[in-house]
Amino acid sequence: MRRPLRRLPFPLEEPTCRVVAWARHGVWHGVRALGLQAGDAVLVPAWHHGSEVEALRQAGLDCRFYDSGPSLEPDPAEIDALVDSDVRALYLTHSLGFPRDARRWRAWCDARGLLLIEDAAQAWLATRDGHPAGSLGDLAVFCLYKTFGLAEGAALVSASPPAPVGLDPRLGMAPLARQHGMCSPGARISRTQPRRRFATPGPTSRRSTSPCAIPTAPPGGSHRSSCAGSATRRWLNDGATTTGFWSLVSESTCPSHSAT
């Protein structure tokens, strides 16, 4: 038998940690608690999941997209050119579980008076230079279910944490399956039934009233091959944000479970 851990992994025992159902909920609640307001801009990587972008946009924020190089680090010259008086934060994603150089970007943000938001959805338990991923940001989000076999579960840690977020108290396979769109109410669950991975594009996802993951490749292009390129960044900055591709919903359908 293994000895129990004396402490839970970062950030679960931090006093400023909040547990939520999905990391996108943490983004939405976290940026509002940090004081970001409608019209503020955030520098966001063009290679992204999609749900975090919609969470930012549903919070009223403007996303300005930047390229990522072979190391997936931001290009300082490019993001410097994007900074103006409206930019309030840098969104740094620890892609594929590999921590970015958060110390460098913490210093970069501090020198410009910007907030640092760390997306460690894929990097919970990862460290770099002795620092856990997500430990240097003003706000960081983590997906627990991407590391352990959980149905759902995420966490946020913030310099200005929001009030505790209500979670869905239901337990059991059937309620979870219905909540995740795997079966309709009253239907029997098959062990061999495939799980639907993507939601139909729209303002909310099948999982809850949270923002959904929307593909962000230009029309006619593949998501994998184009997201990190400069063409996608230009399409996102110049076209997608003005064509109504993302639908905004009212605050009454904020990205949290209906029990919130």
C-alpha atoms as one frame of an Amber mdcrd trajectory, in Angstrom:
protein
   0.000   0.000   0.000   1.125   3.522  -0.742   1.229   6.121   1.950  -1.386
   8.827   1.466  -0.054  12.153   0.237   0.469  14.719   2.956  -0.796  17.397
   0.584  -2.966  17.305  -2.471  -1.283  18.364  -5.713  -1.221  22.037  -6.659
  -3.585  23.868  -6.731  -6.144  21.799  -4.805  -5.064  22.908  -1.326  -4.504
  26.559  -2.201  -6.922  28.876  -0.376  -7.585  30.657  -3.668  -8.500  27.438
  -5.520 -12.028  26.842  -6.728 -13.333  23.535  -8.106 -15.584  23.748 -11.160
 -17.021  21.264 -13.619 -15.054  22.395 -16.682 -12.010  24.623 -17.191 -14.037
  26.911 -19.464 -16.189  27.706 -16.426 -13.027  28.689 -14.568 -11.990  31.007
 -17.401 -15.364  32.753 -17.429 -15.657  33.140 -13.663 -11.941  33.902 -13.253
 -11.622  36.789 -15.694 -14.695  38.454 -14.240 -13.292  38.137 -10.713 -10.020
  39.690 -11.907 -11.941  42.784 -12.971 -11.732  42.360 -16.736 -14.644  44.144
 -18.352 -16.432  44.222 -21.687 -14.178  45.779 -24.302 -10.923  44.719 -22.657
  -8.614  42.712 -24.913  -6.684  39.504 -24.224  -3.780  38.136 -26.286  -4.724
  34.529 -27.138  -2.816  31.849 -29.080  -4.230  31.136 -32.540  -3.691  27.424
 -31.865  -6.368  26.834 -29.254  -9.139  24.485 -28.222 -12.027  26.872 -28.895
 -13.954  26.623 -25.633 -11.609  29.043 -23.865 -12.063  31.570 -26.655 -15.829
  31.453 -26.392 -15.638  31.727 -22.595 -13.548  34.890 -22.992 -15.923  36.275
 -25.584 -18.975  35.478 -23.465 -17.301  37.486 -20.713 -17.308  40.401 -23.173
 -13.587  40.344 -23.938 -11.880  40.926 -27.268  -9.486  38.147 -28.323  -6.391
  39.154 -30.264  -4.679  36.107 -31.690  -0.962  35.509 -31.944   1.126  32.808
 -33.629   3.083  30.155 -31.772   6.505  29.039 -32.964   7.913  25.498 -33.078
   8.311  25.557 -29.279   4.699  26.796 -28.931   6.009  29.890 -27.120   4.669
  33.323 -28.090   6.851  35.514 -30.293   7.754  38.584 -28.171   7.979  40.876
 -31.197   4.559  39.831 -32.471   2.712  40.140 -29.185   4.446  43.448 -28.417
   2.974  44.762 -31.668  -0.516  43.677 -30.530  -0.363  45.500 -27.190  -2.219
  48.786 -26.861  -4.233  50.513 -24.161  -7.104  48.008 -24.490  -4.986  44.903
 -23.860  -5.244  43.712 -20.258  -3.871  40.162 -20.262  -1.758  37.511 -21.977
  -3.350  34.059 -22.293  -0.576  31.453 -22.126  -1.467  27.843 -22.958   0.659
  24.909 -21.757  -0.111  22.858 -24.841   0.092  19.057 -24.892   1.103  18.990
 -21.228   4.473  20.701 -21.789   4.838  23.779 -19.556   5.754  27.014 -21.286
   8.364  29.343 -19.803   5.921  30.981 -17.413   8.649  32.844 -15.504   9.623
  34.644 -18.697   6.051  35.605 -19.503   5.340  36.585 -15.916   8.183  39.097
 -16.162   6.977  40.204 -19.609   3.479  40.883 -18.255   4.758  42.651 -15.156
   6.889  44.996 -17.260   3.785  46.025 -19.240   1.231  46.032 -16.448  -0.669
  43.048 -17.879  -2.322  40.071 -16.228  -1.046  36.572 -16.970  -3.661  33.847
 -17.540  -2.267  30.313 -17.626  -4.228  27.553 -19.320  -2.910  24.336 -17.765
  -5.885  22.232 -18.858  -3.506  19.647 -20.305  -0.651  20.256 -17.877  -1.952
  19.521 -14.394   0.889  18.008 -12.300   3.553  19.225 -14.777   6.408  21.411
 -13.517   9.136  23.585 -15.002  12.139  24.914 -13.093  10.541  23.723  -9.878
   7.285  25.617 -10.447   4.020  23.786 -11.078   2.333  24.760 -14.322  -0.201
  27.448 -13.511   1.498  28.674 -10.342   2.779  32.003 -11.687  -0.351  33.388
 -13.331  -2.916  35.796 -11.965  -5.416  33.156 -13.076  -4.824  29.526 -14.012
  -7.216  26.747 -14.985  -6.725  22.968 -14.885  -8.678  19.983 -16.253  -8.499
  17.214 -13.668 -10.331  14.753 -15.907  -7.606  14.990 -18.563  -5.135  13.505
 -16.086  -7.343  11.085 -14.134 -10.276   8.986 -15.292 -12.990  11.322 -14.073
 -16.297  12.107 -15.719 -15.633  15.804 -15.251 -13.778  18.110 -12.904 -11.603
  21.189 -13.189 -10.013  23.785 -10.953  -8.988  27.389 -11.066  -6.560  29.300
  -8.896  -6.540  33.067  -8.923  -5.122  36.139  -7.263  -8.755  37.297  -6.999
 -10.773  34.088  -6.716 -14.497  34.158  -7.438 -17.045  32.929  -4.970 -17.330
  29.110  -4.854 -19.105  27.857  -7.949 -22.088  25.555  -7.510 -21.641  22.056
  -8.914 -24.164  19.522 -10.129 -24.729  17.205  -7.115 -26.175  14.325  -9.144
 -24.323  11.053  -9.028 -24.605   7.923 -11.099 -23.823   6.831 -14.637 -27.220
   7.581 -16.165 -27.456  11.259 -15.087 -23.857  11.859 -16.168 -24.465  10.194
 -19.522 -27.559  12.289 -20.171 -25.766  15.436 -19.076 -22.933  14.725 -21.521
 -25.277  14.029 -24.406 -24.638  10.284 -24.540 -28.288   9.296 -24.358 -31.725
  10.820 -24.199 -33.852  10.816 -21.024 -35.374   7.399 -20.464 -33.009   5.642
 -22.845 -31.002   2.623 -21.756 -27.231   3.000 -21.754 -25.211   0.599 -23.846
 -21.654  -0.208 -22.825 -20.690  -0.123 -26.495 -22.381   3.170 -27.315 -19.739
   5.591 -28.701 -19.302   8.909 -26.964 -20.019  12.026 -28.979 -16.959  14.216
 -28.741 -18.020  17.482 -30.343 -21.012  19.700 -29.936 -22.956  21.286 -32.748
 -21.619  24.876 -33.116 -23.714  27.252 -31.092 -23.621  29.381 -27.970 -23.762
  26.517 -25.485 -22.518  22.949 -25.312 -24.362  19.690 -24.801 -22.548  19.168
 -21.529 -24.045  22.084 -19.648 -24.739  25.764 -20.217 -21.010  26.348 -20.734
 -19.462  27.617 -23.971 -18.856  24.887 -26.503 -15.719  24.038 -28.422 -16.027
  25.512 -31.898 -13.674  24.615 -34.764 -11.677  27.670 -35.746  -9.987  26.778
 -39.022 -10.681  29.066 -42.009 -13.356  27.817 -44.416 -11.882  25.081 -46.565
  -8.886  24.514 -44.299  -8.156  21.773 -41.801  -8.184  22.635 -38.107  -4.940
  20.782 -37.347  -2.847  22.222 -40.164  -4.008  25.811 -40.092  -4.582  26.836
 -36.489  -0.966  27.684 -35.721  -0.284  29.544 -38.964  -0.267  33.233 -39.644
  -3.132  32.844 -42.133  -5.374  31.562 -39.344  -4.294  34.352 -37.026  -5.202
  36.932 -39.673  -8.510  35.184 -40.367  -9.345  35.117 -36.663  -8.297  38.719
 -36.012  -9.775  40.236 -39.173 -12.739  38.064 -40.062 -14.072  35.627 -37.518
 -14.584  38.189 -34.778 -16.849  40.306 -37.001 -18.917  37.686 -38.804 -20.964
  36.491 -35.849 -19.286  33.089 -35.912 -19.390  33.068 -32.130 -22.825  33.769
 -30.691 -22.973  35.618 -27.405 -25.561  34.595 -24.874 -27.062  36.449 -21.960
 -25.553  36.372 -18.500 -28.454  34.184 -17.379 -26.822  31.330 -19.279 -23.359
  31.829 -17.836 -20.924  28.945 -18.322 -21.785  26.908 -15.270 -24.081  23.994
 -14.531 -27.766  24.702 -14.312 -27.542  24.029 -10.577 -25.193  27.016 -10.128
